[in-house]
Amino acid sequence: CEDCGKSLTGECKLHGPLIRAKDRVIPSRARLTLPHYLTLRVLELRAGNQQILGVFAKKVIQKRTQFGPYVGQLSTKLTRYDESRLVLQVLKDGGKYFLDTPNEDCGNWMMFVRLARNQEEQTLVAYQHCGEVYFTTVKPIEPHTELKVWYAADYAKFMEASAVFIKEESDVCPLPTVAKEPVDPWICSSCRSTFATFALLESHQCINKDRV
C-alpha cells in the first residue's frame, strides 16, 4: 500500500481496496471488418448466453455487389458447425479444404451471414474464385433486410449440395450432403423456362413465341 508503506498479500485494512480501471472492450476481428452500411442484430439468445446473430442492410445495396473474400482457416475437418451457416470448402494446391472459423478473431463479418431457407429469403450467392469464396448480391437489398446466402449452381456441385435450398417441415434445416436435382427453380414469367439460380434467369435471352 503506497499510503501506509506496507507490502500486503491482500487489500489494505486501513485504506481499503484499490480503484481498478478496466481495459476498453475491443470488438472481435470479425465485427471490426463489418462494412459501415451493414449491421449485426441479435436474433435469438440461447442457453449459455449464446447469441444468434444476423447481418442486416442499413441502406440499399445494389444488385451484383461483391463481398469477400471469406476469411477462415483452412482445415481438413470442421471444428465449428452451425446449422444456420453455410459450410464452405475451397480447392488449394490440389486439395479440398474447409474454410473453418472456430472463433470471431479468426474470420471476418461474412461468418455471421445465415443461409437462405428458400428463394424468397436469398439475397446472396456464394461461389469460389481463385481459391477464395465470395458472396454477391442477386437482387437489390432494401434497408432492414437480412443478408442470406446459398450456393451458386457450380459451387453447389463442388459442395455436393442442392443448387436450390428448400425449407423442410422441421424448423431445423440440415445442409444437404448429396447432390440433388433442383426443386422449385427460378421460372421466367414470359417463356416459362426454368433455371437453377436467379443469376441464370437474369442472364438468359427470353424469346416468347406469342410476343415480338
Short mmCIF file of the C-alpha atoms (twelve columns), coordinates in Angstrom:
data_MODEL
# 
_entry.id   MODEL 
# 
loop_
_atom_site.group_PDB 
_atom_site.id 
_atom_site.type_symbol 
_atom_site.label_atom_id 
_atom_site.label_alt_id 
_atom_site.label_comp_id 
_atom_site.label_asym_id 
_atom_site.label_seq_id 
_atom_site.Cartn_x 
_atom_site.Cartn_y 
_atom_site.Cartn_z 
_atom_site.pdbx_PDB_model_num 
ATOM 1   C CA . CYS A 1   0.000   0.000   0.000   1 
ATOM 2   C CA . GLU A 2   1.511   3.346   -1.062  1 
ATOM 3   C CA . ASP A 3   -0.298  5.184   1.763   1 
ATOM 4   C CA . CYS A 4   0.967   3.178   4.724   1 
ATOM 5   C CA . GLY A 5   4.115   1.835   3.002   1 
ATOM 6   C CA . LYS A 6   3.340   -1.800  3.743   1 
ATOM 7   C CA . SER A 7   3.573   -4.822  1.449   1 
ATOM 8   C CA . LEU A 8   0.331   -6.776  1.801   1 
ATOM 9   C CA . THR A 9   -0.964  -10.074 0.412   1 
ATOM 10  C CA . GLY A 10  -4.459  -8.644  0.049   1 
ATOM 11  C CA . GLU A 11  -6.369  -5.409  0.480   1 
ATOM 12  C CA . CYS A 12  -5.137  -2.826  2.971   1 
ATOM 13  C CA . LYS A 13  -7.389  -2.948  6.027   1 
ATOM 14  C CA . LEU A 14  -6.699  0.709   6.747   1 
ATOM 15  C CA . HIS A 15  -7.023  2.287   3.308   1 
ATOM 16  C CA . GLY A 16  -9.230  -0.265  1.554   1 
ATOM 17  C CA . PRO A 17  -9.060  -1.744  -1.960  1 
ATOM 18  C CA . LEU A 18  -7.500  -0.128  -4.991  1 
ATOM 19  C CA . ILE A 19  -9.658  1.574   -7.580  1 
ATOM 20  C CA . ARG A 20  -9.466  -0.769  -10.549 1 
ATOM 21  C CA . ALA A 21  -9.620  0.633   -14.080 1 
ATOM 22  C CA . LYS A 22  -10.784 -1.863  -16.704 1 
ATOM 23  C CA . ASP A 23  -9.437  -2.051  -20.246 1 
ATOM 24  C CA . ARG A 24  -11.759 -0.967  -23.013 1 
ATOM 25  C CA . VAL A 25  -13.574 -3.912  -24.619 1 
ATOM 26  C CA . ILE A 26  -12.333 -4.300  -28.191 1 
ATOM 27  C CA . PRO A 27  -14.714 -5.850  -30.771 1 
ATOM 28  C CA . SER A 28  -13.551 -9.055  -32.403 1 
ATOM 29  C CA . ARG A 29  -11.796 -9.076  -35.759 1 
ATOM 30  C CA . ALA A 30  -14.946 -10.321 -37.461 1 
ATOM 31  C CA . ARG A 31  -17.056 -7.469  -36.083 1 
ATOM 32  C CA . LEU A 32  -14.456 -4.822  -36.943 1 
ATOM 33  C CA . THR A 33  -14.491 -5.874  -40.621 1 
ATOM 34  C CA . LEU A 34  -18.251 -5.216  -40.985 1 
ATOM 35  C CA . PRO A 35  -18.861 -2.590  -43.741 1 
ATOM 36  C CA . HIS A 36  -20.352 0.667   -42.466 1 
ATOM 37  C CA . TYR A 37  -23.662 0.091   -44.299 1 
ATOM 38  C CA . LEU A 38  -24.227 -3.280  -42.612 1 
ATOM 39  C CA . THR A 39  -25.136 -4.018  -39.015 1 
ATOM 40  C CA . LEU A 40  -25.342 -7.056  -36.725 1 
ATOM 41  C CA . ARG A 41  -28.566 -7.830  -34.881 1 
ATOM 42  C CA . VAL A 42  -29.188 -10.339 -32.127 1 
ATOM 43  C CA . LEU A 43  -31.986 -12.602 -33.366 1 
ATOM 44  C CA . GLU A 44  -32.042 -15.098 -30.524 1 
ATOM 45  C CA . LEU A 45  -30.421 -15.666 -27.159 1 
ATOM 46  C CA . ARG A 46  -29.814 -19.326 -26.366 1 
ATOM 47  C CA . ALA A 47  -28.627 -21.195 -23.307 1 
ATOM 48  C CA . GLY A 48  -25.230 -20.159 -22.028 1 
ATOM 49  C CA . ASN A 49  -25.796 -16.590 -23.251 1 
ATOM 50  C CA . GLN A 50  -25.098 -17.708 -26.842 1 
ATOM 51  C CA . GLN A 51  -26.211 -15.062 -29.316 1 
ATOM 52  C CA . ILE A 52  -27.646 -15.936 -32.726 1 
ATOM 53  C CA . LEU A 53  -26.692 -13.041 -34.986 1 
ATOM 54  C CA . GLY A 54  -27.822 -11.873 -38.409 1 
ATOM 55  C CA . VAL A 55  -26.379 -9.319  -40.855 1 
ATOM 56  C CA . PHE A 56  -28.763 -6.577  -41.965 1 
ATOM 57  C CA . ALA A 57  -28.544 -3.766  -44.521 1 
ATOM 58  C CA . LYS A 58  -28.620 -0.174  -43.260 1 
ATOM 59  C CA . LYS A 59  -29.089 1.263   -46.765 1 
ATOM 60  C CA . VAL A 60  -29.983 -0.015  -50.253 1 
ATOM 61  C CA . ILE A 61  -27.317 -2.392  -51.584 1 
ATOM 62  C CA . GLN A 62  -27.232 -2.709  -55.353 1 
ATOM 63  C CA . LYS A 63  -27.518 -5.965  -57.238 1 
ATOM 64  C CA . ARG A 64  -24.164 -7.506  -58.287 1 
ATOM 65  C CA . THR A 65  -22.356 -6.128  -55.229 1 
ATOM 66  C CA . GLN A 66  -19.488 -8.461  -54.344 1 
ATOM 67  C CA . PHE A 67  -18.331 -9.162  -50.791 1 
ATOM 68  C CA . GLY A 68  -15.199 -11.022 -49.822 1 
ATOM 69  C CA . PRO A 69  -13.135 -12.991 -49.806 1 
ATOM 70  C CA . TYR A 70  -14.422 -15.030 -46.891 1 
ATOM 71  C CA . VAL A 71  -11.743 -15.207 -44.191 1 
ATOM 72  C CA . GLY A 72  -11.252 -18.500 -42.404 1 
ATOM 73  C CA . GLN A 73  -8.675  -21.107 -41.539 1 
ATOM 74  C CA . LEU A 74  -8.002  -23.950 -43.948 1 
ATOM 75  C CA . SER A 75  -8.793  -27.258 -42.282 1 
ATOM 76  C CA . THR A 76  -9.283  -30.866 -43.348 1 
ATOM 77  C CA . LYS A 77  -12.282 -31.064 -40.989 1 
ATOM 78  C CA . LEU A 78  -14.721 -28.657 -39.402 1 
ATOM 79  C CA . THR A 79  -14.078 -27.655 -35.800 1 
ATOM 80  C CA . ARG A 80  -17.155 -25.404 -35.663 1 
ATOM 81  C CA . TYR A 81  -20.520 -26.291 -37.170 1 
ATOM 82  C CA . ASP A 82  -23.596 -24.074 -37.152 1 
ATOM 83  C CA . GLU A 83  -26.764 -25.326 -38.827 1 
ATOM 84  C CA . SER A 84  -27.748 -21.762 -39.729 1 
ATOM 85  C CA . ARG A 85  -24.492 -21.024 -41.646 1 
ATOM 86  C CA . LEU A 86  -23.146 -22.364 -44.910 1 
ATOM 87  C CA . VAL A 87  -20.422 -24.983 -44.919 1 
ATOM 88  C CA . LEU A 88  -17.678 -23.691 -47.236 1 
ATOM 89  C CA . GLN A 89  -14.809 -25.507 -48.938 1 
ATOM 90  C CA . VAL A 90  -12.096 -24.466 -51.389 1 
ATOM 91  C CA . LEU A 91  -9.510  -26.080 -53.640 1 
ATOM 92  C CA . LYS A 92  -5.925  -25.302 -52.583 1 
ATOM 93  C CA . ASP A 93  -2.868  -26.923 -54.157 1 
ATOM 94  C CA . GLY A 94  -4.966  -29.799 -55.460 1 
ATOM 95  C CA . GLY A 95  -6.592  -30.473 -52.087 1 
ATOM 96  C CA . LYS A 96  -10.106 -29.770 -50.835 1 
ATOM 97  C CA . TYR A 97  -10.216 -27.857 -47.555 1 
ATOM 98  C CA . PHE A 98  -12.882 -26.434 -45.280 1 
ATOM 99  C CA . LEU A 99  -12.929 -22.702 -44.586 1 
ATOM 100 C CA . ASP A 100 -13.210 -23.025 -40.835 1 
ATOM 101 C CA . THR A 101 -13.960 -20.135 -38.460 1 
ATOM 102 C CA . PRO A 102 -13.565 -21.500 -34.914 1 
ATOM 103 C CA . ASN A 103 -13.981 -18.025 -33.362 1 
ATOM 104 C CA . GLU A 104 -14.591 -14.395 -34.278 1 
ATOM 105 C CA . ASP A 105 -10.896 -13.472 -34.054 1 
ATOM 106 C CA . CYS A 106 -10.026 -15.783 -36.952 1 
ATOM 107 C CA . GLY A 107 -12.650 -14.703 -39.517 1 
ATOM 108 C CA . ASN A 108 -14.393 -11.699 -40.997 1 
ATOM 109 C CA . TRP A 109 -18.007 -10.497 -40.852 1 
ATOM 110 C CA . MET A 110 -19.107 -12.949 -43.560 1 
ATOM 111 C CA . MET A 111 -19.094 -15.704 -40.946 1 
ATOM 112 C CA . PHE A 112 -22.272 -14.140 -39.488 1 
ATOM 113 C CA . VAL A 113 -24.314 -14.388 -42.721 1 
ATOM 114 C CA . ARG A 114 -27.010 -17.011 -42.319 1 
ATOM 115 C CA . LEU A 115 -28.125 -19.454 -45.006 1 
ATOM 116 C CA . ALA A 116 -31.276 -18.819 -47.033 1 
ATOM 117 C CA . ARG A 117 -34.030 -21.366 -46.381 1 
ATOM 118 C CA . ASN A 118 -35.795 -20.607 -49.671 1 
ATOM 119 C CA . GLN A 119 -35.520 -18.474 -52.808 1 
ATOM 120 C CA . GLU A 120 -37.543 -15.624 -51.330 1 
ATOM 121 C CA . GLU A 121 -35.035 -15.218 -48.499 1 
ATOM 122 C CA . GLN A 122 -31.917 -15.497 -50.667 1 
ATOM 123 C CA . THR A 123 -30.121 -12.202 -51.274 1 
ATOM 124 C CA . LEU A 124 -26.588 -13.513 -51.813 1 
ATOM 125 C CA . VAL A 125 -24.944 -16.264 -53.823 1 
ATOM 126 C CA . ALA A 126 -21.707 -17.953 -52.663 1 
ATOM 127 C CA . TYR A 127 -19.085 -19.079 -55.167 1 
ATOM 128 C CA . GLN A 128 -15.397 -19.943 -55.420 1 
ATOM 129 C CA . HIS A 129 -12.923 -17.864 -57.430 1 
ATOM 130 C CA . CYS A 130 -9.144  -18.364 -57.488 1 
ATOM 131 C CA . GLY A 131 -9.220  -20.426 -54.322 1 
ATOM 132 C CA . GLU A 132 -11.322 -17.887 -52.407 1 
ATOM 133 C CA . VAL A 133 -15.050 -17.725 -51.571 1 
ATOM 134 C CA . TYR A 134 -17.065 -14.592 -52.355 1 
ATOM 135 C CA . PHE A 135 -20.683 -13.544 -51.786 1 
ATOM 136 C CA . THR A 136 -22.502 -11.472 -54.444 1 
ATOM 137 C CA . THR A 137 -25.971 -9.944  -54.248 1 
ATOM 138 C CA . VAL A 138 -28.522 -11.461 -56.631 1 
ATOM 139 C CA . LYS A 139 -31.025 -8.604  -56.232 1 
ATOM 140 C CA . PRO A 140 -31.200 -5.138  -54.643 1 
ATOM 141 C CA . ILE A 141 -31.289 -5.388  -50.845 1 
ATOM 142 C CA . GLU A 142 -33.557 -2.927  -49.078 1 
ATOM 143 C CA . PRO A 143 -32.721 -1.352  -45.691 1 
ATOM 144 C CA . HIS A 144 -33.510 -3.518  -42.638 1 
ATOM 145 C CA . THR A 145 -33.359 -6.669  -44.818 1 
ATOM 146 C CA . GLU A 146 -31.228 -9.567  -43.619 1 
ATOM 147 C CA . LEU A 147 -28.463 -10.799 -45.908 1 
ATOM 148 C CA . LYS A 148 -28.897 -14.533 -46.533 1 
ATOM 149 C CA . VAL A 149 -26.829 -16.744 -48.795 1 
ATOM 150 C CA . TRP A 150 -26.895 -20.014 -50.720 1 
ATOM 151 C CA . TYR A 151 -24.531 -21.748 -53.135 1 
ATOM 152 C CA . ALA A 152 -24.175 -20.796 -56.796 1 
ATOM 153 C CA . ALA A 153 -25.005 -23.664 -59.180 1 
ATOM 154 C CA . ASP A 154 -21.396 -24.686 -59.940 1 
ATOM 155 C CA . TYR A 155 -20.323 -24.256 -56.330 1 
ATOM 156 C CA . ALA A 156 -23.277 -26.381 -55.219 1 
ATOM 157 C CA . LYS A 157 -21.936 -29.234 -57.369 1 
ATOM 158 C CA . PHE A 158 -18.492 -28.761 -55.837 1 
ATOM 159 C CA . MET A 159 -20.034 -28.856 -52.361 1 
ATOM 160 C CA . GLU A 160 -22.244 -31.828 -53.335 1 
ATOM 161 C CA . ALA A 161 -25.328 -29.861 -52.325 1 
ATOM 162 C CA . SER A 162 -28.571 -28.874 -53.985 1 
ATOM 163 C CA . ALA A 163 -28.423 -25.779 -56.192 1 
ATOM 164 C CA . VAL A 164 -31.655 -24.605 -54.559 1 
ATOM 165 C CA . PHE A 165 -32.303 -24.903 -50.832 1 
ATOM 166 C CA . ILE A 166 -35.830 -25.894 -49.859 1 
ATOM 167 C CA . LYS A 167 -37.013 -25.487 -46.260 1 
ATOM 168 C CA . GLU A 168 -38.118 -28.722 -44.653 1 
ATOM 169 C CA . GLU A 169 -41.125 -29.112 -42.380 1 
ATOM 170 C CA . SER A 170 -38.841 -29.099 -39.354 1 
ATOM 171 C CA . ASP A 171 -37.515 -25.787 -38.061 1 
ATOM 172 C CA . VAL A 172 -34.047 -27.293 -38.216 1 
ATOM 173 C CA . CYS A 173 -32.811 -27.405 -41.822 1 
ATOM 174 C CA . PRO A 174 -29.677 -29.568 -42.189 1 
ATOM 175 C CA . LEU A 175 -27.380 -28.889 -45.121 1 
ATOM 176 C CA . PRO A 176 -27.719 -31.376 -47.992 1 
ATOM 177 C CA . THR A 177 -24.911 -33.901 -48.141 1 
ATOM 178 C CA . VAL A 178 -25.523 -35.283 -51.629 1 
ATOM 179 C CA . ALA A 179 -26.212 -33.683 -54.976 1 
ATOM 180 C CA . LYS A 180 -29.894 -33.387 -55.825 1 
ATOM 181 C CA . GLU A 181 -31.889 -32.148 -58.754 1 
ATOM 182 C CA . PRO A 182 -33.018 -28.528 -58.254 1 
ATOM 183 C CA . VAL A 183 -36.527 -28.234 -56.851 1 
ATOM 184 C CA . ASP A 184 -38.782 -25.211 -57.251 1 
ATOM 185 C CA . PRO A 185 -36.424 -23.478 -59.745 1 
ATOM 186 C CA . TRP A 186 -36.446 -19.866 -60.907 1 
ATOM 187 C CA . ILE A 187 -39.096 -19.534 -63.650 1 
ATOM 188 C CA . CYS A 188 -39.180 -16.920 -66.422 1 
ATOM 189 C CA . SER A 189 -42.593 -15.248 -66.348 1 
ATOM 190 C CA . SER A 190 -42.579 -14.825 -70.156 1 
ATOM 191 C CA . CYS A 191 -41.270 -18.048 -71.678 1 
ATOM 192 C CA . ARG A 192 -41.688 -20.280 -68.568 1 
ATOM 193 C CA . SER A 193 -38.124 -21.586 -68.854 1 
ATOM 194 C CA . THR A 194 -36.648 -22.787 -65.553 1 
ATOM 195 C CA . PHE A 195 -33.230 -22.032 -64.066 1 
ATOM 196 C CA . ALA A 196 -31.298 -23.250 -61.035 1 
ATOM 197 C CA . THR A 197 -30.317 -19.759 -59.844 1 
ATOM 198 C CA . PHE A 198 -31.564 -16.202 -60.070 1 
ATOM 199 C CA . ALA A 199 -28.351 -15.200 -61.878 1 
ATOM 200 C CA . LEU A 200 -29.010 -17.712 -64.679 1 
ATOM 201 C CA . LEU A 201 -32.581 -16.456 -65.006 1 
ATOM 202 C CA . GLU A 202 -31.390 -12.863 -65.316 1 
ATOM 203 C CA . SER A 203 -28.771 -13.671 -67.983 1 
ATOM 204 C CA . HIS A 204 -30.914 -15.761 -70.345 1 
ATOM 205 C CA . GLN A 205 -32.257 -14.359 -73.626 1 
ATOM 206 C CA . CYS A 206 -36.029 -14.694 -73.406 1 
ATOM 207 C CA . ILE A 207 -37.831 -15.438 -76.696 1 
ATOM 208 C CA . ASN A 208 -41.617 -15.584 -76.316 1 
ATOM 209 C CA . LYS A 209 -43.403 -17.073 -79.322 1 
ATOM 210 C CA . ASP A 210 -46.603 -15.181 -78.503 1 
ATOM 211 C CA . ARG A 211 -44.966 -11.754 -78.494 1 
ATOM 212 C CA . VAL A 212 -42.414 -9.881  -80.563 1 
# 
